[in-house]
Amino acid sequence: MAFRKWVPPYITAQSISFRIRSATQVQKQLSTSRPQSLDARRELNMALVLICIVVLFILCQSVKIIPDIYEALTCNHSQVSIEREKVKNRVNGLETRRSREPSMAF
Protein backbone atom coordinates (compact mmCIF):
# COMPACT_ATOMS: atom_id res chain seq x y z
CA MET A 1 0.00 0.00 0.00
CA ALA A 2 2.76 2.43 0.90
CA PHE A 3 4.51 1.48 -2.31
CA ARG A 4 1.70 3.01 -4.37
CA LYS A 5 1.92 6.30 -2.52
CA TRP A 6 5.51 7.11 -3.43
CA VAL A 7 5.69 5.63 -6.94
CA PRO A 8 3.73 8.34 -8.85
CA PRO A 9 5.67 11.27 -7.33
CA TYR A 10 8.95 9.42 -7.90
CA ILE A 11 8.14 8.73 -11.55
CA THR A 12 6.98 12.31 -12.03
CA ALA A 13 10.14 13.66 -10.44
CA GLN A 14 12.29 11.44 -12.63
CA SER A 15 10.50 12.49 -15.81
CA ILE A 16 10.75 16.16 -14.91
CA SER A 17 14.43 15.69 -14.06
CA PHE A 18 14.98 14.12 -17.47
CA ARG A 19 13.16 17.01 -19.14
CA ILE A 20 15.23 19.54 -17.20
CA ARG A 21 18.43 17.82 -18.31
CA SER A 22 17.33 17.76 -21.93
CA ALA A 23 16.20 21.38 -21.75
CA THR A 24 19.54 22.45 -20.28
CA GLN A 25 21.35 20.61 -23.07
CA VAL A 26 19.24 22.43 -25.65
CA GLN A 27 19.88 25.68 -23.78
CA LYS A 28 23.62 25.04 -23.87
CA GLN A 29 23.47 24.44 -27.60
CA LEU A 30 21.53 27.66 -28.09
CA SER A 31 23.84 29.64 -25.84
CA THR A 32 26.91 28.53 -27.77
CA SER A 33 25.34 29.69 -31.02
CA ARG A 34 24.69 33.21 -29.71
CA PRO A 35 26.66 34.88 -26.96
CA GLN A 36 24.77 35.92 -23.80
CA SER A 37 25.93 37.36 -20.57
CA LEU A 38 26.54 35.03 -17.67
CA ASP A 39 23.83 36.69 -15.58
CA ALA A 40 21.20 36.27 -18.31
CA ARG A 41 21.99 32.56 -18.66
CA ARG A 42 21.91 32.09 -14.89
CA GLU A 43 18.52 33.81 -14.64
CA LEU A 44 17.17 31.70 -17.48
CA ASN A 45 18.31 28.51 -15.78
CA MET A 46 16.81 29.58 -12.45
CA ALA A 47 13.51 30.40 -14.15
CA LEU A 48 13.47 26.99 -15.80
CA VAL A 49 14.12 25.23 -12.49
CA LEU A 50 11.42 27.24 -10.70
CA ILE A 51 8.86 26.50 -13.41
CA CYS A 52 9.65 22.80 -13.17
CA ILE A 53 9.27 22.88 -9.37
CA VAL A 54 5.87 24.55 -9.69
CA VAL A 55 4.72 22.04 -12.30
CA LEU A 56 5.90 19.16 -10.11
CA PHE A 57 4.02 20.58 -7.12
CA ILE A 58 0.82 21.00 -9.13
CA LEU A 59 1.07 17.48 -10.53
CA CYS A 60 1.64 15.90 -7.14
CA GLN A 61 -1.19 17.83 -5.51
CA SER A 62 -3.61 17.18 -8.35
CA VAL A 63 -3.22 13.42 -7.83
CA LYS A 64 -4.43 13.88 -4.26
CA ILE A 65 -7.72 15.38 -5.39
CA ILE A 66 -8.92 12.07 -6.88
CA PRO A 67 -9.45 10.34 -3.49
CA ASP A 68 -10.89 13.57 -2.09
CA ILE A 69 -13.53 13.68 -4.83
CA TYR A 70 -14.29 9.98 -4.32
CA GLU A 71 -14.72 10.52 -0.59
CA ALA A 72 -16.96 13.54 -1.13
CA LEU A 73 -19.20 11.58 -3.49
CA THR A 74 -19.40 8.23 -1.70
CA CYS A 75 -18.70 8.76 2.00
CA ASN A 76 -21.61 8.83 4.43
CA HIS A 77 -20.38 11.56 6.78
CA SER A 78 -23.12 10.99 9.38
CA GLN A 79 -22.03 7.35 9.74
CA VAL A 80 -18.40 8.43 10.04
CA SER A 81 -19.23 10.86 12.84
CA ILE A 82 -21.19 8.14 14.68
CA GLU A 83 -18.23 5.76 14.42
CA ARG A 84 -15.88 8.52 15.56
CA GLU A 85 -18.03 9.07 18.67
CA LYS A 86 -18.02 5.33 19.44
CA VAL A 87 -14.22 5.24 19.26
CA LYS A 88 -13.95 8.38 21.39
CA ASN A 89 -16.23 6.84 24.04
CA ARG A 90 -14.14 3.65 24.08
CA VAL A 91 -10.93 5.64 24.50
CA ASN A 92 -12.46 7.74 27.29
CA GLY A 93 -13.66 4.56 28.99
CA LEU A 94 -10.15 3.13 28.92
CA GLU A 95 -8.70 6.35 30.34
CA THR A 96 -11.17 6.39 33.25
CA ARG A 97 -10.40 2.72 34.05
CA ARG A 98 -6.68 3.49 34.12
CA SER A 99 -7.19 6.46 36.40
CA ARG A 100 -9.21 4.32 38.85
CA GLU A 101 -6.49 1.67 39.13
CA PRO A 102 -4.14 2.22 42.06
CA SER A 103 -0.74 3.45 41.01
CA MET A 104 2.34 1.46 41.88
CA ALA A 105 4.53 4.51 42.44
CA PHE A 106 6.87 4.47 45.40
C-alpha positions as CSV (number, residue, x, y, z in Angstrom):
1,M,0.0,0.0,0.0
2,A,2.8,2.4,0.9
3,F,4.5,1.5,-2.3
4,R,1.7,3.0,-4.4
5,K,1.9,6.3,-2.5
6,W,5.5,7.1,-3.4
7,V,5.7,5.6,-6.9
8,P,3.7,8.3,-8.8
9,P,5.7,11.3,-7.3
10,Y,8.9,9.4,-7.9
11,I,8.1,8.7,-11.5
12,T,7.0,12.3,-12.0
13,A,10.1,13.7,-10.4
14,Q,12.3,11.4,-12.6
15,S,10.5,12.5,-15.8
16,I,10.8,16.2,-14.9
17,S,14.4,15.7,-14.1
18,F,15.0,14.1,-17.5
19,R,13.2,17.0,-19.1
20,I,15.2,19.5,-17.2
21,R,18.4,17.8,-18.3
22,S,17.3,17.8,-21.9
23,A,16.2,21.4,-21.7
24,T,19.5,22.5,-20.3
25,Q,21.4,20.6,-23.1
26,V,19.2,22.4,-25.6
27,Q,19.9,25.7,-23.8
28,K,23.6,25.0,-23.9
29,Q,23.5,24.4,-27.6
30,L,21.5,27.7,-28.1
31,S,23.8,29.6,-25.8
32,T,26.9,28.5,-27.8
33,S,25.3,29.7,-31.0
34,R,24.7,33.2,-29.7
35,P,26.7,34.9,-27.0
36,Q,24.8,35.9,-23.8
37,S,25.9,37.4,-20.6
38,L,26.5,35.0,-17.7
39,D,23.8,36.7,-15.6
40,A,21.2,36.3,-18.3
41,R,22.0,32.6,-18.7
42,R,21.9,32.1,-14.9
43,E,18.5,33.8,-14.6
44,L,17.2,31.7,-17.5
45,N,18.3,28.5,-15.8
46,M,16.8,29.6,-12.4
47,A,13.5,30.4,-14.2
48,L,13.5,27.0,-15.8
49,V,14.1,25.2,-12.5
50,L,11.4,27.2,-10.7
51,I,8.9,26.5,-13.4
52,C,9.7,22.8,-13.2
53,I,9.3,22.9,-9.4
54,V,5.9,24.6,-9.7
55,V,4.7,22.0,-12.3
56,L,5.9,19.2,-10.1
57,F,4.0,20.6,-7.1
58,I,0.8,21.0,-9.1
59,L,1.1,17.5,-10.5
60,C,1.6,15.9,-7.1
61,Q,-1.2,17.8,-5.5
62,S,-3.6,17.2,-8.4
63,V,-3.2,13.4,-7.8
64,K,-4.4,13.9,-4.3
65,I,-7.7,15.4,-5.4
66,I,-8.9,12.1,-6.9
67,P,-9.4,10.3,-3.5
68,D,-10.9,13.6,-2.1
69,I,-13.5,13.7,-4.8
70,Y,-14.3,10.0,-4.3
71,E,-14.7,10.5,-0.6
72,A,-17.0,13.5,-1.1
73,L,-19.2,11.6,-3.5
74,T,-19.4,8.2,-1.7
75,C,-18.7,8.8,2.0
76,N,-21.6,8.8,4.4
77,H,-20.4,11.6,6.8
78,S,-23.1,11.0,9.4
79,Q,-22.0,7.3,9.7
80,V,-18.4,8.4,10.0
81,S,-19.2,10.9,12.8
82,I,-21.2,8.1,14.7
83,E,-18.2,5.8,14.4
84,R,-15.9,8.5,15.6
85,E,-18.0,9.1,18.7
86,K,-18.0,5.3,19.4
87,V,-14.2,5.2,19.3
88,K,-14.0,8.4,21.4
89,N,-16.2,6.8,24.0
90,R,-14.1,3.6,24.1
91,V,-10.9,5.6,24.5
92,N,-12.5,7.7,27.3
93,G,-13.7,4.6,29.0
94,L,-10.2,3.1,28.9
95,E,-8.7,6.3,30.3
96,T,-11.2,6.4,33.2
97,R,-10.4,2.7,34.1
98,R,-6.7,3.5,34.1
99,S,-7.2,6.5,36.4
100,R,-9.2,4.3,38.8
101,E,-6.5,1.7,39.1
102,P,-4.1,2.2,42.1
103,S,-0.7,3.4,41.0
104,M,2.3,1.5,41.9
105,A,4.5,4.5,42.4
106,F,6.9,4.5,45.4
